């Protein structure tokens, strides 16, 4: 009579067979592994991430951010600018004269020797800085609307007119394109006057995943002609998995030589119009509300929408199925574009 195997041995053999089947079913192909870097795998294994860029951090304290937002010049006489390449998030939005200006968002723990030239405030940039808790807002003067809003909204700001010791002027350039600050100075402000009660935390952050989407090898290009004399372009680099920036066909670099690149681009299309009676031609930008959006990451493009429900509410970006988009860990540029501008994405 044939001797039967004990049940425990049969169960063990079935388990081993199951593991082998699952391994070959889920194990990624060589091609997919090439599209994912070793750092991507590290991100999935860690417990904490920085809420500003979704990157892995080792300590819980680094998963909470005291945000520093700095108004940065983009006038031709201000180029190349300083520190933009190191910002976690950058908002580019129209100002008067067919130009744009930047709101560069940093984590206060970053070491950035020089940021600038620092320029004046505009009211709609306050709508974005308020998304980050009680972030520090650094600027030099501002429009009447912005200065009034800073007082009424109790923005934690450091206006150079009153906090001049935390800025310096470069002899290499002419005013007003020669004002700078840096991390040593913003840390002094935060140490002396910082409010630790309303920090930026993960529950307010955008969603990030290193494994989302497919890497596109084609040369994807985004073009934004803000005006006849000012066109921004972002060109996808499939090897580095990011986008390189150019202005009017010329590659843009930071003052220290660093290329201006980004992992994610969020094009926020909205209403932009001149302020009635403003002799400088200043504009107002609808930052609260909703509208169309274009989202670019890993060389792919998604046409969707954006929505911001209140001044302090987070601007969220959604795909065509009304699901919030998931970004790639790394820095992000938000391009705030008037409805009338013809944004072009080509492959």
Buried (B, 14 or more C-beta within 10 A) or exposed (E): EEEEEEEEEEEEEEEEEEEEEEEEEEEEEEEEEEBBEEEBEEBEEEEBBBBBBBBBBEEEEBBBBBBBBBBBBBBEEBBBBBBBBBBBBBBBBBBBBEBBBBBBBBBBBBEBEBBBBBBBBBBBBBBBBBBBBBBBBBBBBBBEBBBEBBEEBEBBBBBBEEBEEBBBBBEEBEEBBBBBBBBEBBBEBBEEEBEEEBBBEBEBBBEBBBBBBEBBEEEBBBBBBBEEEBBBBBBBBBEEBBBBBBBEEEEBBBBEEBBBBBBBBBBBBBBBEEBEEBEEEBBBBBBBEBBBBBBBBBBBBBEBBBBBEEBBBBBBBBBEEEEEBBBBBBBBBBBBBBEEBEBEBEE
